[in-house]
């Protein structure tokens, strides 16, 4: 990369997380670097919000990569990342280019991606983020970076204060960042399982979900309290037409990665196995209801059913009833 001119920056993948992060990068580029973010997404119309703030759409991944020095990737899963990397590798010259993957994938996929790009004299940093779409929109996700120190230095301006509230430098091995993210996902899934079980007990014993939620807020930290709010405030089962904070299908993938990583080293994540079972059964519920999108916290609905309650809690029932009443008038 030339050091006497600003980096040309690109972004591949505009899902809910990717679009939110890309918009923050574009605002930073426009404000501080006086340049414009190039972007590509399979569904081109997803880029309209970026275009409205000055981003430049590209017709193909190959065009974007050819034009950019630094390219961020944000996609859904391992297969999607592999497909993108395969297209990157069709570009004739990627010498000296830097690629940053924010996707949550299996550490083995990260390692393979690094090896593929390294063979073509390109650099790679894994930079998965912790947080759901609202945090991505506000730039308050936590980012974990792993790769060479030189590569990390080049992307540092886009980390803290732009994409993320803070950045953890994990290792010079990119796969260690996605391993850390996998462990983080296990902690989140395990927390949601525990909180879900506790909330069902509080409801059925007439202690009350509000009282338990107050305890979580005062004594057990932000993760447990926010997990509880995702349940009591109906985030686990979004209303019709609303996107989930964190897609259930991706949550299932993330927990499966954690179980796989544990098996690879002869360890077990038994709480993850319980959470995964409930999440898979929640997907069955979604499929039985026309593929209604569910949040990754929707295992709570299964915990409710296993205890003799409806999948929908009172908040969800009242919310959906209000919407139905409004649409019928």
N, C-alpha and C positions, 0 to 999 in steps of 0.2 A: 504493500500500500504506500502511496506517495505520502510523504509527511508534510509537504508544503501546500496542501489543499485539504479542505474539509472532507471527511469520509462521506461517501454516498451510502446511505442507509436504506435497507429494504426490509420488508416484513411479509412473511408467507404464513397465511392462515388467519382467518377472521371469524372464528367462533366467538362465543360470548366473552371469554377471557382474552383471546387474541385481539379482538376489536378494541376492547377497553384499554389494553396495554399499548396497542399501536397508536391509538388516539393520543395517549399521554406522550409517547415518543414524538409524534408529529408536532404537538404543541411545543415541546422542548426544542426540536430542531428549528421550528419557525421562529421561536423567540430568541434562542441563544446562538444558533449556528447559522441562521438565515438560509436554510436549505429545506428540501421537501422530501418526505418519506415516500419511497416507492413501495407498492404493495401488490400482492396477488392473492386471490382466493378463488377456489373452484367455482363458487357461485358469485359471479362478479358483482351482483347487486348489493352484496354485503358490504362492499367498499364505499357505498354512497356517503355514509357519515364521515369517512376519512377524506373523500374528495371535497366535501363541503368545508373542511378546514385546511385544505391545501395539499392533501396527499395526491400522489400520482399513481394511477392504476397501470399495471403492466399486463400484457396479453398472455404471458406465459411465465413459468418459473425460470426457464432458460433466459428470457429477456431480462428479468429482474436480476438474476445472478450475474449476468454479463455486465450490467450497468452498476452494480453495487460492490462496495468494498466490504461492507459489514451487512450480514443478513440474519435477522431473527426469524425463528420458526416457532409457531404455536399451532399444534394440531391435536387431534383427538386421542390417538393411541399409537402403538408400535407399528402396526401395518401402515397407517397413514404416514408416519415419519419415514419408514423405509421407502414408500413410494415417492415421497418428496426428495429424499436423498438420491434415489435412482435418477430422478430428473436433473438434479443438480450435477450429477456426474456426467451427464450428456454434454454439458458445456465444455467447450474445447480447452479453455484456459481458466483455471481457478487458482492458479499459483498465488499465494499470499493473501487470498481472501479469507475472511473470518466468518464462521457460522456459529450462531448461538441458539441452542434449543431450549425452549421454556416448557416443553411438553413433559408430562409425567409418563415415563415409560420404564420398562424393566431395565435395571442397570446393565444387563447383558446387551440390550439394544443400544444403549448409550456407548458402551465399549466398542461395539461393532461399527457404529456410526463414526466414532473418532478414528478408528483404524482405516475405514474407507476414505475419509477426507484427508487423512495424513498421507496416504499413498499418493495423493494428487497435490501434495505440498500446500494444502489448505489447513487452516487452524480451526479448532473446535472447542467451544465451551458449553458445558451443560449448565443450565440456569433455571431449574424448575422453581415454581413459586408456590407459596403457602397462602391459601385464602380463596374465597369464592368470588363470584363476579362483582358484587358490590365493592369488595376490597380492591379488585383490579381497576374498577372505574375511578376510585378515589386515590389510587396510587399508594395504597397502604398494605399491599401484600408483602410478605417476606420472601426474599430471593436467596437461593443458595447457589453459589457459583463454584465450578471446579474446572480446571484446565491450566494451561501454562500461565505463569505470572504475566508474561508479555501480553497474551491475549486478554486476560482479565483486566489489565490496565487500560486496554483500548476500549473496552465496553463499560468501564467504571462510570463514566459520565451519565450513562443511561440507567444506572441502577438506583442507588439511594436518591430520593427526591424526585425521581421521574416515574419509573415503573414501580418502585418499592419504597416502603418506609425504612427498610434497612436491608443490608446484604451480608450474608455469611460466606466467607471464603473457606471452602471445605478442604480442597486437596488439589494436587496437580493432575489427578486422575479423574476425568469427567464422570465416570460411572459412580464415583463416591457421592456426588451431588444427588443423583437420582436414587441412590440407596438411602441417603438421608431423607429425601422426600417420601420414599416408600415407608420408612419408619414413622415419619410424621403422619402419613395417611392412616397407618395402623393405629396410632394414638387417637386420631380423630374418630375413626370407626369404632374403636373400643370405648371411647368416651360416650359416643352416641348410643351404643348398646347399653352401657351401664345407666346412663341418664334415662333412657327410654324405659328400662325395667323399673327404675326408681319412681319415675313419674306415673307409671301404671299402678304401682303399689300405693302411691300417695292418693291417686284417684279412687281406687277401689276400697281403700281403708277409711275414706272420708277425712283424711288429713288435709287434702286439697293440693292441687298442682301449684297454686300460687304460693303457698307456704313453703313447699319444697324449692320452688324456683328462687324465692328470696334467700333461703339458706345457701343455695348454690352461688348466688350473687355475692353474698357477704363472706362466704368462708371457703369456696372451692375454685375461685378463679374464673377468668373470662371464658375459657374454652368450655367448661361445664355449663356456665350460665348461658352462653350463646347457643350451645347445643340444645338446652332446654327450651329456649325461645323459638328455635326452629320447629319444635314440636308443638308447644302450647299456642303459638301464633300461626300455625297452619302452613309453615314453609315446607314441611315434609310432603304435603299434598297441595301443590299450587292450584289456584283456581283455574278454570278452563281458559285457555288462551295465554296464560302466564308461563314464562320459562322458569325452570327451577334454578335456585342459586347454584347448585352443583348437581349435575346430571347423574341419575342413579346408575345408568349403564357404565359411565366412566368410573363411578365409585366402586362398582363391582370389579372392574378391571384393576383398579388400584389396590384393592384388598387382595385380589388374587396374586398380584405381583408380590405383595408382602409375604404371603404364605409360601410362594415359590422361593423367594430369597431365603426364608428360614429353612426350608427343606434342603436347599443347596448346601447349607453349612451344618446340617444335622440338628436344627433347632425347630421348635414348634411355636406357633402363635394361636393358641387355643381360643382366646377371645376373638381373634379375627375369624376363626372358623365359624363360631356362633354368629357373629355379625354378618358374615358372608351368606350363611344359610337364610337369615332373615331378609337380607337384601335381594337374594335371588327369588325368594317367595314374594317379595314386594313387586318385583318385575312381573311375576305371574299375575299379580293383581292388576298391574298396569295393562298387561296384554289382554286381560279379561274385560277391561274397560276401554277398549278401543285404542290402546297404546297411549293413554293419557300420561304425559311426562311427569315423572316423580323426582323428588330431590333425593340425594344420597342418604338423607336422614329418614327415609320412608320405611326402614326396617321397624321403626316405632309403630307403624300401623299393624305390622305382623305381631309384634309383642302385645299389642292391644287385643288382637283377635285371639291369640293363644290364651289370653286371660279372660275371655268371654265378653270383650267389649267390641264395638264396631271399629273398623279401620279408621273411620272418620271420627275425630273428637268433636266436642261441642262447638269449639271455635270454627272448625271447618264447616260443620253442618249449618251453623247460623250464617256464616259468610256466604256460602253457596246458596242458601235460601234467599238471602237478600238480593243476590244477583239475579236469581230466577224471578223473584217478584218484580224487580226493576225491568227485566226484559219482557215481561208479560203485560206491562202497562202500555 
